[in-house]
């Protein structure tokens, strides 16, 4: 239907693996690499600064256009509120942006920032995807990025008009630990997942003892489908049940959510959603299973482990590398090995 249209795909962050995947998936025959520098970008190295909030408040007080990157939605809200208290004279010019906002809200905030009604935007990595604002003078990496690609993309929001701009590095080893904690939620430790699964087995036995499979009606949070008994359970309720049974080993709702996804992928459980009085509820059935299963058989779990290991390597690099070397990496696009020549063309 579309015929054979000409397509141009452009990115500033394509390391070896990503570039190879793009070329193979799309059947691209010709690629052009432009290694043009951005010498207008500079680094202010404040890694592991003890009082980074005071430093940030001083920067915000200058009134220059600034993007502050944090690693969580709640973090964007909390830091924006804190800055408004610390720098009341520009409080009305400080906003926040994250993926939890509606599309209309995100578009409105982007417009206000573009038009200089807002001069400071505290945001997650959600801000920047498809956004091109030329006159950003400062980019502050308050939290540690999760990868070199993210590091490059966030930093690259500064100085797109070609004028001098600064990337302020405020992250430290504590931020690395926070990121590892976030990644660990996607691939929790073996013992944590074991605790969640044991609790699910207990809940299944309890459910089956309270209703016979032959009963066709649901009662007390239980339901029956064919010969299978389901019980209703949220991630928060499951975490509370785990912690009540084994209080010395705390489990979060996020760990439970990841565990449920892994267990379902491994066919250890089945879930279904239904609406009760306008509220979406999740029913769970733990499948009878007498064999042994490896968590690494789950693609989701394996990817989580890989991401955690990759971040550990990045964190060590970004904390140990001198600022001058970091700048050399930031002012150039991320391209496949040996493809940094300006306007260099490759044909398959």
Helices and strands as residue ranges (DSSP letters): H 16-26, E 30-33, E 41-45, H 52-61, E 66-69, H 73-86, G 88-93, E 94-97, H 103-114, E 120-123, E 138-141, H 148-155, E 165-169, H 173-186, H 190-210, E 222-225, E 228-232, H 235-245, H 253-265, E 269-276, E 279-286, G 295-297, H 299-320, H 323-330, E 344-347
